[in-house]
Amino acid sequence: MAMYIGIASKMLIGSIGIFILIRLLGKKAMSELTPFDLLYILILGALVEEALYDDKVNVFHIVFALVLWGAVVYIIEKFLEKTERISTLVQGKPSILIEKGKLNLEELENNHFDMEQLRSMLRQNDCYSIYDAYYAILEVNGGLTVIKKDQEEVLTFLLLEEGKIKLNVLNSINKDEKWLREELTEQGYHNIENILYCEWNMNKEKLLIETYDQAVSKNIAIDD
């Protein structure tokens, strides 16, 4: 009887611990999880699973392991936020499968996509012909973002995030850091560290900028 009580208590504490850690590390839909997110969730589950049937492991050991692993994940995520190249290596980067209405054969091959797979994912985005797609971007989570030819104006590229220039994005639109800094200076932004985000609308050839001072920093309730 004591064995079953021990297993039940470990399962309860482990489940609560995993739930709390996932909530603390951020809200994400399952479809938005990156490979790194999936890895740490799998390891969390494995920690609890291994502990359930090991008599030498008690509830306090489980709590210690979850707290330790949660701290490690938090430190890694904060490090990745500050280091673009390593973040791209660990979490991957989006791939442009269709660019300005033309298929990108190299990216299709790199991501092991055939025409029928691409057509299937386009249909899931209400685009029923490859011809109608202006941009198709394979996201890090495996989802496909589709911009149709009648939606060209909505396409933007994130060039700067939390004061950090995204060089790989600049390269993808055939721009460089010098160009971005000159454009920002012309618009009166002399310190990029004060910029929360900067997007580039390619069709309008316009920068969309918001600084930390312009952003809202408070909890907003949407339900009673």
N, C-alpha and C positions, 0 to 999 in steps of 0.2 A: 504493500500500500504506500509505503514511504517513497518508493521508487516512482510511482505514478504521480504523486504529489510534487516530487522534485522536477519531473519532466514538465508537468503542467505549469509550475511556477517559472521554470526557465523559459518556456514557450511564451508565457504572458509577458514577462519582463523583456524578453528579446524582441517581441513584436512591438511593444510600446517604445522600446529604445530605437528600433529601426524607423518607426513612424516619426518620432521626435527628430531624429537626425535628418531625415529626408525633408521635413518641414523647415528645419533650421538652415539647411543648405540651399533652400530656394524652391519656389513653386515652378514645376514644369509639367506639361502634359507628357504622357508616355511617348507620343509621336515626336516630341522635341528633344528627347534625350540624345546626347552625344555618346560616342563609344566610351569615353572616360566615365560618363554618368552611369552607363550600364555596368561598367567594370566595378565601380565602387559599390553599387547596389548588389551585384552578385556576390561580392566578397562579404558584405554585411550579412546576407542570407546564409552564406557558408559558415560564417563565424557562429551564428546561432544554431544552425543545423548540427555542426560538429559537437557543440556543447551539450545538446539535448540528451545524448545517450552516453556521455562520458561522466562517470560517477565522480571523477576527480575534479570536475569543473562545477563550481557552484554559481549562484546568481550573481554574486559580487564579481566573479571573474568575467562573466558575460558583460556586465555593466562597464567594467574597466576596459575590456576589449573594444566595446562599441564607442566609448568616449575617446579612446586612443585613436581608433581608425577614423572617427569623425574629425578629430583635430588634424590628422594627417591629410585627409581629403580637403579640409578647409584651407590649410596652408598651401597645398598644391594648386587649388583653384585660384587663390589670390595671386600666387606666383605666375600662373598662366595668364591671368588678366593683365599683368604688367609686362609679359614677354611674348610678343606677337609671334616670333618665329617658332618658339617651342610650343606655344599654344596651337599653332597650325599643324605642327608635327604630331602632337598628341591627339588633338580633337579633329584634325582634318580641315578642309576648306571646301566651300561650294565649287561646283564644276558647271561651266556654261556649256550645255549640250546643243543649244540653238542660239546663235548670235546674229541679231539683225536679220532674222528670217532664213539664215543659212545654217545647215548642220555642221557641227564641229566634230569631224570624224576622229580626231585625236582623243578628245575627251570621251566620246562614245566608246572608243576602244579601251581607254584606260579604266573606264568604269564598267566594262563588260556588258554594254547595252546593245541589243539588236533593235531593229526597226519596230518589231511588234511590241517589245517591252516599252519602248518610247511612246508608241501610239496609245498603248493601254494607259500609261500614266498621264498622257495628255488628255485622254477622254475623261479621266477622273477629275480634271480641272476644267471641264466643259469646253475643251478644245478638241474638235473632232477631225482635224487634219493637221499634219505637220506643216502644210503650207500656211495655215492660219496663225502659227506661232511666231511671234517676233523674238521673244527670248524664252528659253527654257533652262532653268537653273536647278541642278541637282544639289539639294541642301545637305549639310553634314549629317542630318538625321535620316537621310534616305528619301525624304519627301521631294516632290518636284514643284517648283514655283514657276508658273507660266504667265507670261505677258503676251496677250494676243495683239495682232497688228492694229486693232482699233483701240488699244489701250497703251500705246507707246508713251504717252505723256506721263504715265504713273511710274515709269521705271527710274529708280535712283540707285546710286552706289554710295555706301558708307566709306568716306575717305578719312575721317578722323573721329576717334571715340575716346572720350574722357582725357583729352589732351594728347593722345597718342595717334600719330599718323600711321595709316594702314598702307604700307608700301606695296603689298601684293595687289591690293585693289587698284591703286594708282597705276601700277604696271598693266593691269588688265584693261584699262581704258586709255592706254597710251599716254599717260601723264606722269610727271615726276614731282618730287618734293618741292623743288624750286618753283614750279608752276603753282602749286597749291599755296605756298607761302606768299607768293606775289599776289594771288587772287584774294587771299585773306587780308593782306595789308591794304589793298585797294579799297576793301570794304570796311576798313577801320579796325580790324582785328590783328593786333600786333603781338599778342601773347597767346599762343595756341593752348597753353595749359589752362586757360580760362574757358575753353570751348568744350561743351559737353558732347556735342556731336556735330558733324558737318557732312551733309549728303550732296551728291552731285546729280542733278537732273540732266542727263545727256541730251535729251531732245530739246529742252529749253536752254541748255548751256548755262545753267544757273546753280549757284551754291545755296543750299538750305542750311542755315546755321542756328544753333541755339547754345547760349552760354549757361554756365552754372547759375548765374544771377537770374536768368529768365525762367529757369526750371522750377517746378513745384516740389517741395520737400516736406510732405506731410501725409498722414494716413487719411484716405478718403473712403467713407462707408458708402456702399452702394445698396446695402440691404439693412433693414431695421434689425 
